[in-house]
């Protein structure tokens, strides 16, 4: 009897010790490999236009920042590497008395670069702020990237490499809808806040989801075609000095391509795209393809990840279904590519094979803005709007 009690006590002590070690690791213990969507953390807030680009997140080496627009001001909160808020309430970053719209943010070394659109003196501007790890603005006031871009309220993107960041803008998110126009961008170097000339990235798009391999930036766009059929899909590479090159990566076919997103894994590009197809009935699809560093296609071109029906009005307003204002839908998490489609999160290996997926309708509110960022350590953070909060979840990719 005494030996039995000693054995039982030892088992209990070992079990409690195991729980303690697991808790100290700071991340969930998963019994098998796969994609695991973590707990939702909420920060009380009232984001503007939650179905547009009103929330943005970036994760740095040790912590991150979530940024959002609220009552035409810019607010932020610091978050830990596991997505748990360090700040339990939003802090005011900027309130100039002018409307602020469509935020974007990316990690830049041990800091963050944020950009958004601002209406000032009757004109639209693209402005930029450099934030430290505490979310404080390092500039006394935001730097103006583009002083007068007309009457549109463009969707904004920020993509950073060691040499600096590319701030891009395009489309129009005015009045809760999205219209499509040319995409422009400006490179901001690590030693200056502005001053470089604006570049034309593509003739049509919404100005987000640019990729980088830390030497150049990359985007893809479809040349003009007719309803149900785009022209060629083109990959465009942009150097920090402003030089560009283009490669045709897919010929015209029986699909019409809209938004694209790019991610780099160290040796190849992953391209996620939205398209409409009329083959076998009208449908909206998410497809992906892979490119080498020079833009040559690897493996199968345009593999379908998800397909769904669209309303009958689509032929009269196809851009509504083709162009997506999400900050980013594709990332390299250090182990695999993660593709966030309309209803699913899919893991895609560097060999182009899908390696598991998770239905996301129970995790992320459908139709609301979603922003994702990865520290490339197997963990990705997703931030999104709730009606009365900004929400964050960590997504673990377990080998």
Helices and strands as residue ranges (DSSP letters): H 2-24, E 34-37, E 41-44, E 55-59, E 63-70, E 73-80, E 91-94, E 100-108, E 111-120, E 123-131, E 143-146, E 155-161, E 164-172, G 174-176, E 179-189, E 199-205, E 211-212, E 216-222, E 233-239, E 244-250, E 255-264, E 268-277, E 283-292, E 297-308, G 312-316, H 319-322, E 330-332, E 337-340, E 344-348, E 354-359, E 370-374, E 379-386, E 389-398
